[in-house]
């Protein structure tokens, strides 16, 4: 899809919107996982040894 857009080809707008939404959801998931990892790390650092 990106290559078609880059080459100036006609692209189905529905496919483009769906691809954008998928990318957005993937990014949100990545950020949630990152936040959980950071929270876990901070909790471990607060523990008494």
C-alpha positions as CSV (number, residue, x, y, z in Angstrom):
1,X,0.0,0.0,0.0
2,X,2.8,2.4,0.9
3,X,4.6,1.7,-2.4
4,X,1.4,2.3,-4.4
5,X,1.0,5.7,-2.7
6,X,4.6,6.5,-3.2
7,X,4.4,5.7,-6.9
8,X,1.3,7.9,-7.3
9,X,-1.0,4.9,-8.1
10,X,-4.7,5.0,-7.4
11,X,-5.3,3.6,-3.9
12,X,-8.6,2.5,-2.4
13,X,-9.4,5.1,0.3
14,X,-11.0,2.4,2.5
15,X,-7.8,0.4,2.5
16,X,-5.8,3.4,3.3
17,X,-8.0,4.3,6.3
18,X,-8.0,0.8,7.6
19,X,-4.2,0.6,7.3
20,X,-3.9,3.9,9.2
21,X,-6.2,2.6,12.0
22,X,-4.2,-0.7,12.2
23,X,-1.0,1.3,12.5
24,X,-2.6,3.5,15.2
25,X,-3.8,0.5,17.2
26,X,-0.4,-1.2,16.9
27,X,1.3,2.0,18.2
28,X,-1.2,2.2,21.1
29,X,-0.5,-1.4,22.0
30,X,3.2,-0.8,21.9
31,X,2.9,2.2,24.2
32,X,0.8,0.2,26.7
33,X,3.4,-2.7,26.8
34,X,6.2,-0.1,27.2
35,X,4.3,1.5,30.1
36,X,3.8,-1.9,31.8
37,X,7.5,-2.7,31.4
38,X,8.5,0.6,32.9
39,X,6.0,0.2,35.8
40,X,7.4,-3.3,36.5
41,X,11.0,-2.0,36.5
42,X,10.1,0.9,38.8
43,X,8.3,-1.5,41.2
44,X,11.4,-3.8,41.2
45,X,13.7,-0.8,42.0
46,X,11.4,0.1,45.0
47,X,11.7,-3.4,46.5
48,X,14.0,-3.8,49.5
49,X,16.8,-6.2,48.9
